[in-house]
Amino acid sequence: MPQIPVESNSRLSLRIASEEKSLLLRAAALQHTHLTEFVTRTVVAEARKVIDQSERIELSERDRTHLLNLLEEPPATNEKLMAVAFALPKHQGIFDRVE
């Protein structure tokens, strides 16, 4: 495979068992790629998956319906809610239009 020049060459050193390295080398060879490219592609894909799973909230059908109903018809504000809203710092801008 042709080598693509890399503008920034940040390095990451890992210590792994020789059996694991052999396994990675074999997998890289099966995909006709270099070990670095194989490991980077695989690890980056897994990292994205982990981040996506931790940043996403999956709701049950019941909870999703409840949330949509609240968005369409929000409950009326009460004194307790207004007190909390006005106690927040002004720079957040969330309650600038609350009357």
N, CA, C and O atoms as a printed pandas DataFrame, in Angstrom:
     atom_number atom_name residue_name chain_id  residue_number  x_coord  y_coord  z_coord
0              1         N          MET        A               1    0.843   -1.185    0.000
1              2        CA          MET        A               1    0.000    0.000    0.000
2              3         C          MET        A               1    0.882    1.240    0.000
3              4         O          MET        A               1    1.942    1.239    0.625
4              5         N          PRO        A               2    0.463    2.300   -0.691
5              6        CA          PRO        A               2    1.254    3.523   -0.702
6              7         C          PRO        A               2    1.222    4.204    0.658
7              8         O          PRO        A               2    0.215    4.164    1.364
8              9         N          GLN        A               3    2.317    4.817    1.007
9             10        CA          GLN        A               3    2.405    5.540    2.268
10            11         C          GLN        A               3    1.879    6.961    2.077
11            12         O          GLN        A               3    2.243    7.637    1.114
12            13         N          ILE        A               4    1.032    7.406    2.982
13            14        CA          ILE        A               4    0.509    8.769    2.941
14            15         C          ILE        A               4    1.265    9.582    3.975
15            16         O          ILE        A               4    1.312    9.206    5.146
16            17         N          PRO        A               5    1.866   10.707    3.549
17            18        CA          PRO        A               5    2.600   11.521    4.522
18            19         C          PRO        A               5    1.668   12.078    5.597
19            20         O          PRO        A               5    0.550   12.505    5.312
20            21         N          VAL        A               6    2.150   12.064    6.823
21            22        CA          VAL        A               6    1.375   12.573    7.946
22            23         C          VAL        A               6    1.993   13.887    8.384
23            24         O          VAL        A               6    3.194   13.969    8.639
24            25         N          GLU        A               7    1.142   14.933    8.470
25            26        CA          GLU        A               7    1.655   16.255    8.842
26            27         C          GLU        A               7    2.102   16.312   10.289
27            28         O          GLU        A               7    3.169   16.851   10.583
28            29         N          SER        A               8    1.312   15.768   11.194
29            30        CA          SER        A               8    1.738   15.747   12.593
30            31         C          SER        A               8    1.900   14.283   12.984
31            32         O          SER        A               8    1.017   13.461   12.739
32            33         N          ASN        A               9    2.997   13.981   13.572
33            34        CA          ASN        A               9    3.303   12.602   13.896
34            35         C          ASN        A               9    3.293   12.429   15.411
35            36         O          ASN        A               9    4.345   12.322   16.041
36            37         N          SER        A              10    2.093   12.403   15.986
37            38        CA          SER        A              10    1.967   12.160   17.423
38            39         C          SER        A              10    2.121   10.671   17.655
39            40         O          SER        A              10    1.533    9.858   16.942
40            41         N          ARG        A              11    2.896   10.326   18.632
41            42        CA          ARG        A              11    3.163    8.913   18.887
42            43         C          ARG        A              11    2.428    8.439   20.131
43            44         O          ARG        A              11    2.159    9.204   21.057
44            45         N          LEU        A              12    2.117    7.161   20.115
45            46        CA          LEU        A              12    1.511    6.494   21.243
46            47         C          LEU        A              12    2.241    5.168   21.400
47            48         O          LEU        A              12    2.257    4.353   20.478
48            49         N          SER        A              13    2.832    4.953   22.542
49            50        CA          SER        A              13    3.547    3.703   22.790
50            51         C          SER        A              13    2.694    2.783   23.638
51            52         O          SER        A              13    2.078    3.210   24.615
52            53         N          LEU        A              14    2.664    1.538   23.262
53            54        CA          LEU        A              14    1.895    0.545   24.006
54            55         C          LEU        A              14    2.759   -0.659   24.315
55            56         O          LEU        A              14    3.622   -1.030   23.519
56            57         N          ARG        A              15    2.535   -1.263   25.449
57            58        CA          ARG        A              15    3.165   -2.534   25.773
58            59         C          ARG        A              15    2.068   -3.579   25.770
59            60         O          ARG        A              15    1.103   -3.481   26.528
60            61         N          ILE        A              16    2.217   -4.584   24.909
61            62        CA          ILE        A              16    1.230   -5.658   24.856
62            63         C          ILE        A              16    1.959   -6.993   24.784
63            64         O          ILE        A              16    3.129   -7.064   24.409
64            65         N          ALA        A              17    1.259   -8.020   25.142
65            66        CA          ALA        A              17    1.836   -9.362   25.100
66            67         C          ALA        A              17    2.130   -9.732   23.646
67            68         O          ALA        A              17    1.452   -9.282   22.723
68            69         N          SER        A              18    3.148  -10.556   23.470
69            70        CA          SER        A              18    3.541  -10.935   22.109
70            71         C          SER        A              18    2.417  -11.671   21.383
71            72         O          SER        A              18    2.276  -11.537   20.167
72            73         N          GLU        A              19    1.619  -12.446   22.114
73            74        CA          GLU        A              19    0.493  -13.138   21.489
74            75         C          GLU        A              19   -0.526  -12.143   20.944
75            76         O          GLU        A              19   -1.088  -12.340   19.867
76            77         N          GLU        A              20   -0.759  -11.068   21.704
77            78        CA          GLU        A              20   -1.707  -10.046   21.252
78            79         C          GLU        A              20   -1.168   -9.308   20.035
79            80         O          GLU        A              20   -1.916   -8.999   19.107
80            81         N          LYS        A              21    0.138   -9.025   20.043
81            82        CA          LYS        A              21    0.728   -8.349   18.894
82            83         C          LYS        A              21    0.642   -9.248   17.659
83            84         O          LYS        A              21    0.344   -8.770   16.564
84            85         N          SER        A              22    0.894  -10.513   17.825
85            86        CA          SER        A              22    0.777  -11.448   16.701
86            87         C          SER        A              22   -0.641  -11.470   16.155
87            88         O          SER        A              22   -0.846  -11.509   14.942
88            89         N          LEU        A              23   -1.604  -11.445   17.040
89            90        CA          LEU        A              23   -3.000  -11.426   16.638
90            91         C          LEU        A              23   -3.313  -10.167   15.824
91            92         O          LEU        A              23   -3.968  -10.235   14.784
92            93         N          LEU        A              24   -2.834   -9.017   16.313
93            94        CA          LEU        A              24   -3.055   -7.755   15.602
94            95         C          LEU        A              24   -2.359   -7.748   14.240
95            96         O          LEU        A              24   -2.921   -7.282   13.249
96            97         N          LEU        A              25   -1.145   -8.262   14.203
97            98        CA          LEU        A              25   -0.426   -8.338   12.930
98            99         C          LEU        A              25   -1.174   -9.218   11.926
99           100         O          LEU        A              25   -1.281   -8.882   10.747
100          101         N          ARG        A              26   -1.680  -10.334   12.408
101          102        CA          ARG        A              26   -2.430  -11.240   11.525
102          103         C          ARG        A              26   -3.691  -10.564   10.988
103          104         O          ARG        A              26   -3.992  -10.661    9.798
104          105         N          ALA        A              27   -4.422   -9.885   11.858
105          106        CA          ALA        A              27   -5.640   -9.190   11.434
106          107         C          ALA        A              27   -5.312   -8.082   10.438
107          108         O          ALA        A              27   -6.025   -7.901    9.451
108          109         N          ALA        A              28   -4.238   -7.343   10.693
109          110        CA          ALA        A              28   -3.832   -6.283    9.770
110          111         C          ALA        A              28   -3.475   -6.872    8.414
111          112         O          ALA        A              28   -3.853   -6.319    7.381
112          113         N          ALA        A              29   -2.757   -7.980    8.405
113          114        CA          ALA        A              29   -2.378   -8.627    7.147
114          115         C          ALA        A              29   -3.607   -9.102    6.378
115          116         O          ALA        A              29   -3.657   -8.996    5.152
116          117         N          LEU        A              30   -4.588   -9.620    7.095
117          118        CA          LEU        A              30   -5.812  -10.079    6.443
118          119         C          LEU        A              30   -6.584   -8.933    5.792
119          120         O          LEU        A              30   -7.319   -9.136    4.826
120          121         N          GLN        A              31   -6.409   -7.729    6.331
121          122        CA          GLN        A              31   -7.062   -6.562    5.740
122          123         C          GLN        A              31   -6.125   -5.792    4.804
123          124         O          GLN        A              31   -6.451   -4.699    4.341
124          125         N          HIS        A              32   -4.955   -6.383    4.534
125          126        CA          HIS        A              32   -3.966   -5.789    3.615
126          127         C          HIS        A              32   -3.610   -4.357    4.012
127          128         O          HIS        A              32   -3.631   -3.438    3.193
128          129         N          THR        A              33   -3.286   -4.201    5.282
129          130        CA          THR        A              33   -2.922   -2.881    5.787
130          131         C          THR        A              33   -1.767   -3.013    6.771
131          132         O          THR        A              33   -1.422   -4.117    7.192
132          133         N          HIS        A              34   -1.179   -1.894    7.130
133          134        CA          HIS        A              34   -0.096   -1.874    8.115
134          135         C          HIS        A              34   -0.685   -1.961    9.517
135          136         O          HIS        A              34   -1.842   -1.607    9.742
136          137         N          LEU        A              35    0.118   -2.431   10.441
137          138        CA          LEU        A              35   -0.332   -2.575   11.821
138          139         C          LEU        A              35   -0.822   -1.246   12.386
139          140         O          LEU        A              35   -1.879   -1.197   13.014
140          141         N          THR        A              36   -0.077   -0.180   12.174
141          142        CA          THR        A              36   -0.464    1.128   12.705
142          143         C          THR        A              36   -1.827    1.548   12.173
143          144         O          THR        A              36   -2.684    2.002   12.931
144          145         N          GLU        A              37   -2.022    1.396   10.884
145          146        CA          GLU        A              37   -3.307    1.786   10.298
146          147         C          GLU        A              37   -4.440    0.914   10.836
147          148         O          GLU        A              37   -5.520    1.418   11.144
148          149         N          PHE        A              38   -4.198   -0.378   10.950
149          150        CA          PHE        A              38   -5.220   -1.293   11.466
150          151         C          PHE        A              38   -5.605   -0.926   12.895
151          152         O          PHE        A              38   -6.786   -0.805   13.220
152          153         N          VAL        A              39   -4.595   -0.752   13.744
153          154        CA          VAL        A              39   -4.865   -0.434   15.151
154          155         C          VAL        A              39   -5.563    0.914   15.273
155          156         O          VAL        A              39   -6.538    1.044   16.013
156          157         N          THR        A              40   -5.074    1.907   14.559
157          158        CA          THR        A              40   -5.671    3.246   14.633
158          159         C          THR        A              40   -7.126    3.204   14.193
159          160         O          THR        A              40   -8.000    3.715   14.892
160          161         N          ARG        A              41   -7.392    2.602   13.044
161          162        CA          ARG        A              41   -8.759    2.545   12.516
162          163         C          ARG        A              41   -9.687    1.814   13.495
163          164         O          ARG        A              41  -10.803    2.264   13.755
164          165         N          THR        A              42   -9.219    0.698   14.029
165          166        CA          THR        A              42  -10.043   -0.100   14.930
166          167         C          THR        A              42  -10.292    0.614   16.253
167          168         O          THR        A              42  -11.420    0.651   16.745
168          169         N          VAL        A              43   -9.244    1.173   16.818
169          170        CA          VAL        A              43   -9.369    1.833   18.119
170          171         C          VAL        A              43  -10.184    3.118   18.014
171          172         O          VAL        A              43  -10.995    3.409   18.894
172          173         N          VAL        A              44   -9.981    3.881   16.960
173          174        CA          VAL        A              44  -10.747    5.125   16.789
174          175         C          VAL        A              44  -12.234    4.797   16.621
175          176         O          VAL        A              44  -13.083    5.485   17.189
176          177         N          ALA        A              45  -12.557    3.761   15.851
177          178        CA          ALA        A              45  -13.959    3.365   15.682
178          179         C          ALA        A              45  -14.570    2.963   17.021
179          180         O          ALA        A              45  -15.704    3.333   17.323
180          181         N          GLU        A              46  -13.829    2.214   17.813
181          182        CA          GLU        A              46  -14.321    1.793   19.124
182          183         C          GLU        A              46  -14.458    2.990   20.061
183          184         O          GLU        A              46  -15.419    3.062   20.827
184          185         N          ALA        A              47  -13.519    3.926   20.013
185          186        CA          ALA        A              47  -13.590    5.122   20.853
186          187         C          ALA        A              47  -14.835    5.938   20.510
187          188         O          ALA        A              47  -15.525    6.430   21.403
188          189         N          ARG        A              48  -15.119    6.079   19.223
189          190        CA          ARG        A              48  -16.324    6.811   18.802
190          191         C          ARG        A              48  -17.586    6.121   19.320
191          192         O          ARG        A              48  -18.531    6.782   19.749
192          193         N          LYS        A              49  -17.593    4.805   19.276
193          194        CA          LYS        A              49  -18.745    4.039   19.750
194          195         C          LYS        A              49  -18.935    4.246   21.257
195          196         O          LYS        A              49  -20.058    4.455   21.715
196          197         N          VAL        A              50  -17.853    4.190   22.020
197          198        CA          VAL        A              50  -17.927    4.384   23.471
198          199         C          VAL        A              50  -18.447    5.779   23.799
199          200         O          VAL        A              50  -19.313    5.936   24.660
200          201         N          ILE        A              51  -17.923    6.785   23.116
201          202        CA          ILE        A              51  -18.353    8.172   23.352
202          203         C          ILE        A              51  -19.816    8.336   22.976
203          204         O          ILE        A              51  -20.583    8.950   23.717
204          205         N          ASP        A              52  -20.206    7.795   21.837
205          206        CA          ASP        A              52  -21.596    7.889   21.389
206          207         C          ASP        A              52  -22.538    7.244   22.397
207          208         O          ASP        A              52  -23.584    7.808   22.718
208          209         N          GLN        A              53  -22.176    6.072   22.897
209          210        CA          GLN        A              53  -23.029    5.383   23.867
210          211         C          GLN        A              53  -23.134    6.144   25.187
211          212         O          GLN        A              53  -24.177    6.115   25.841
212          213         N          SER        A              54  -22.061    6.821   25.577
213          214        CA          SER        A              54  -22.106    7.529   26.857
214          215         C          SER        A              54  -22.784    8.891   26.737
215          216         O          SER        A              54  -23.225    9.445   27.744
216          217         N          GLU        A              55  -22.876    9.437   25.531
217          218        CA          GLU        A              55  -23.489   10.755   25.350
218          219         C          GLU        A              55  -24.944   10.678   24.900
219          220         O          GLU        A              55  -25.625   11.702   24.844
220          221         N          ARG        A              56  -25.423    9.501   24.584
221          222        CA          ARG        A              56  -26.794    9.347   24.093
222          223         C          ARG        A              56  -27.651    8.740   25.188
223          224         O          ARG        A              56  -27.213    7.850   25.917
224          225         N          ILE        A              57  -28.864    9.224   25.293
225          226        CA          ILE        A              57  -29.819    8.672   26.236
226          227         C          ILE        A              57  -30.895    7.966   25.421
227          228         O          ILE        A              57  -31.537    8.575   24.565
228          229         N          GLU        A              58  -31.086    6.694   25.690
229          230        CA          GLU        A              58  -32.130    5.958   24.995
230          231         C          GLU        A              58  -33.329    5.821   25.923
231          232         O          GLU        A              58  -33.214    5.351   27.055
232          233         N          LEU        A              59  -34.471    6.238   25.418
233          234        CA          LEU        A              59  -35.686    6.215   26.213
234          235         C          LEU        A              59  -36.570    5.048   25.817
235          236         O          LEU        A              59  -36.558    4.597   24.671
236          237         N          SER        A              60  -37.326    4.573   26.773
237          238        CA          SER        A              60  -38.334    3.565   26.460
238          239         C          SER        A              60  -39.455    4.252   25.677
239          240         O          SER        A              60  -39.523    5.481   25.634
240          241         N          GLU        A              61  -40.311    3.475   25.074
241          242        CA          GLU        A              61  -41.436    4.043   24.319
242          243         C          GLU        A              61  -42.308    4.906   25.228
243          244         O          GLU        A              61  -42.768    5.973   24.825
244          245         N          ARG        A              62  -42.529    4.441   26.447
245          246        CA          ARG        A              62  -43.346    5.194   27.409
246          247         C          ARG        A              62  -42.688    6.530   27.752
247          248         O          ARG        A              62  -43.351    7.568   27.761
248          249         N          ASP        A              63  -41.381    6.504   28.035
249          250        CA          ASP        A              63  -40.668    7.730   28.383
250          251         C          ASP        A              63  -40.595    8.689   27.203
251          252         O          ASP        A              63  -40.699    9.903   27.380
252          253         N          ARG        A              64  -40.417    8.154   26.006
253          254        CA          ARG        A              64  -40.360    8.992   24.802
254          255         C          ARG        A              64  -41.707    9.699   24.596
255          256         O          ARG        A              64  -41.751   10.890   24.288
256          257         N          THR        A              65  -42.789    8.958   24.767
257          258        CA          THR        A              65  -44.124    9.551   24.625
258          259         C          THR        A              65  -44.346   10.630   25.679
259          260         O          THR        A              65  -44.875   11.701   25.383
260          261         N          HIS        A              66  -43.938   10.339   26.906
261          262        CA          HIS        A              66  -44.083   11.315   27.995
262          263         C          HIS        A              66  -43.286   12.591   27.695
263          264         O          HIS        A              66  -43.790   13.699   27.883
264          265         N          LEU        A              67  -42.048   12.432   27.230
265          266        CA          LEU        A              67  -41.221   13.597   26.913
266          267         C          LEU        A              67  -41.836   14.422   25.791
267          268         O          LEU        A              67  -41.889   15.648   25.884
268          269         N          LEU        A              68  -42.296   13.772   24.743
269          270        CA          LEU        A              68  -42.925   14.504   23.631
270          271         C          LEU        A              68  -44.169   15.242   24.095
271          272         O          LEU        A              68  -44.414   16.371   23.670
272          273         N          ASN        A              69  -44.961   14.616   24.966
273          274        CA          ASN        A              69  -46.145   15.286   25.510
274          275         C          ASN        A              69  -45.758   16.507   26.328
275          276         O          ASN        A              69  -46.418   17.543   26.249
276          277         N          LEU        A              70  -44.687   16.392   27.117
277          278        CA          LEU        A              70  -44.230   17.548   27.908
278          279         C          LEU        A              70  -43.722   18.679   27.016
279          280         O          LEU        A              70  -43.909   19.854   27.331
280          281         N          LEU        A              71  -43.087   18.327   25.916
281          282        CA          LEU        A              71  -42.602   19.355   24.998
282          283         C          LEU        A              71  -43.761   20.046   24.283
283          284         O          LEU        A              71  -43.723   21.255   24.054
284          285         N          GLU        A              72  -44.778   19.283   23.936
285          286        CA          GLU        A              72  -45.929   19.865   23.247
286          287         C          GLU        A              72  -46.820   20.661   24.190
287          288         O          GLU        A              72  -47.362   21.699   23.811
288          289         N          GLU        A              73  -46.972   20.178   25.411
289          290        CA          GLU        A              73  -47.809   20.856   26.400
290          291         C          GLU        A              73  -47.067   20.921   27.734
291          292         O          GLU        A              73  -47.332   20.125   28.635
292          293         N          PRO        A              74  -46.136   21.870   27.857
293          294        CA          PRO        A              74  -45.363   21.951   29.107
294          295         C          PRO        A              74  -46.254   22.318   30.285
295          296         O          PRO        A              74  -47.237   23.041   30.123
296          297         N          PRO        A              75  -45.912   21.823   31.463
297          298        CA          PRO        A              75  -46.709   22.164   32.646
298          299         C          PRO        A              75  -46.553   23.650   32.974
299          300         O          PRO        A              75  -45.554   24.280   32.623
300          301         N          ALA        A              76  -47.543   24.182   33.641
301          302        CA          ALA        A              76  -47.491   25.592   34.034
302          303         C          ALA        A              76  -46.384   25.799   35.064
303          304         O          ALA        A              76  -46.092   24.922   35.876
304          305         N          THR        A              77  -45.783   26.974   35.006
305          306        CA          THR        A              77  -44.731   27.282   35.981
306          307         C          THR        A              77  -45.376   27.549   37.339
307          308         O          THR        A              77  -46.525   27.981   37.430
308          309         N          ASN        A              78  -44.605   27.280   38.389
309          310        CA          ASN        A              78  -45.097   27.572   39.735
310          311         C          ASN        A              78  -44.039   28.402   40.453
311          312         O          ASN        A              78  -42.964   28.649   39.906
312          313         N          GLU        A              79  -44.338   28.828   41.665
313          314        CA          GLU        A              79  -43.432   29.714   42.400
314          315         C          GLU        A              79  -42.076   29.073   42.651
315          316         O          GLU        A              79  -41.046   29.740   42.552
316          317         N          LYS        A              80  -42.067   27.803   42.970
317          318        CA          LYS        A              80  -40.817   27.109   43.268
318          319         C          LYS        A              80  -39.909   27.075   42.031
319          320         O          LYS        A              80  -38.710   27.336   42.125
320          321         N          LEU        A              81  -40.490   26.756   40.887
321          322        CA          LEU        A              81  -39.734   26.719   39.639
322          323         C          LEU        A              81  -39.197   28.107   39.292
323          324         O          LEU        A              81  -38.044   28.242   38.882
324          325         N          MET        A              82  -40.024   29.132   39.453
325          326        CA          MET        A              82  -39.593   30.496   39.141
326          327         C          MET        A              82  -38.463   30.944   40.074
327          328         O          MET        A              82  -37.549   31.648   39.644
328          329         N          ALA        A              83  -38.521   30.545   41.328
329          330        CA          ALA        A              83  -37.463   30.904   42.278
330          331         C          ALA        A              83  -36.142   30.290   41.848
331          332         O          ALA        A              83  -35.103   30.948   41.892
332          333         N          VAL        A              84  -36.180   29.020   41.429
333          334        CA          VAL        A              84  -34.963   28.350   40.965
334          335         C          VAL        A              84  -34.458   29.015   39.698
335          336         O          VAL        A              84  -33.255   29.231   39.549
336          337         N          ALA        A              85  -35.360   29.341   38.786
337          338        CA          ALA        A              85  -34.977   29.952   37.510
338          339         C          ALA        A              85  -34.278   31.293   37.733
339          340         O          ALA        A              85  -33.251   31.567   37.112
340          341         N          PHE        A              86  -34.813   32.105   38.591
341          342        CA          PHE        A              86  -34.215   33.415   38.812
342          343         C          PHE        A              86  -32.974   33.365   39.697
343          344         O          PHE        A              86  -32.224   34.339   39.760
344          345         N          ALA        A              87  -32.746   32.245   40.380
345          346        CA          ALA        A              87  -31.548   32.084   41.195
346          347         C          ALA        A              87  -30.329   31.733   40.336
347          348         O          ALA        A              87  -29.190   31.877   40.781
348          349         N          LEU        A              88  -30.572   31.275   39.112
349          350        CA          LEU        A              88  -29.459   30.934   38.215
350          351         C          LEU        A              88  -28.713   32.189   37.784
351          352         O          LEU        A              88  -29.312   33.261   37.703
352          353         N          PRO        A              89  -27.428   32.076   37.509
353          354        CA          PRO        A              89  -26.679   33.238   37.012
354          355         C          PRO        A              89  -27.276   33.727   35.692
355          356         O          PRO        A              89  -27.728   32.928   34.871
356          357         N          LYS        A              90  -27.273   35.024   35.502
357          358        CA          LYS        A              90  -27.884   35.630   34.324
358          359         C          LYS        A              90  -27.186   35.244   33.024
359          360         O          LYS        A              90  -27.847   35.192   31.987
360          361         N          HIS        A              91  -25.881   34.970   33.032
361          362        CA          HIS        A              91  -25.157   34.717   31.794
362          363         C          HIS        A              91  -25.611   33.451   31.085
363          364         O          HIS        A              91  -25.271   33.241   29.921
364          365         N          GLN        A              92  -26.382   32.596   31.774
365          366        CA          GLN        A              92  -26.842   31.379   31.127
366          367         C          GLN        A              92  -27.913   31.666   30.086
367          368         O          GLN        A              92  -28.062   30.906   29.129
368          369         N          GLY        A              93  -28.657   32.744   30.256
369          370        CA          GLY        A              93  -29.609   33.174   29.257
370          371         C          GLY        A              93  -30.813   32.275   29.079
371          372         O          GLY        A              93  -31.594   32.490   28.152
372          373         N          ILE        A              94  -30.997   31.288   29.917
373          374        CA          ILE        A              94  -32.077   30.337   29.731
374          375         C          ILE        A              94  -33.424   30.986   30.037
375          376         O          ILE        A              94  -34.405   30.737   29.337
376          377         N          PHE        A              95  -33.476   31.813   31.073
377          378        CA          PHE        A              95  -34.756   32.332   31.534
378          379         C          PHE        A              95  -34.887   33.827   31.287
379          380         O          PHE        A              95  -35.588   34.516   32.029
380          381         N          ASP        A              96  -34.231   34.333   30.269
381          382        CA          ASP        A              96  -34.303   35.765   29.986
382          383         C          ASP        A              96  -35.721   36.210   29.651
383          384         O          ASP        A              96  -36.089   37.351   29.931
384          385         N          ARG        A              97  -36.526   35.325   29.054
385          386        CA          ARG        A              97  -37.863   35.716   28.607
386          387         C          ARG        A              97  -38.952   35.263   29.566
387          388         O          ARG        A              97  -40.132   35.452   29.273
388          389         N          VAL        A              98  -38.598   34.674   30.697
389          390        CA          VAL        A              98  -39.595   34.209   31.644
390          391         C          VAL        A              98  -40.256   35.410   32.280
391          392         O          VAL        A              98  -39.578   36.325   32.748
392          393         N          GLU        A              99  -41.590   35.410   32.298
393          394        CA          GLU        A              99  -42.336   36.517   32.908
394          395         C          GLU        A              99  -43.048   36.082   34.161
395          396         O          GLU        A              99  -43.723   36.889   34.799
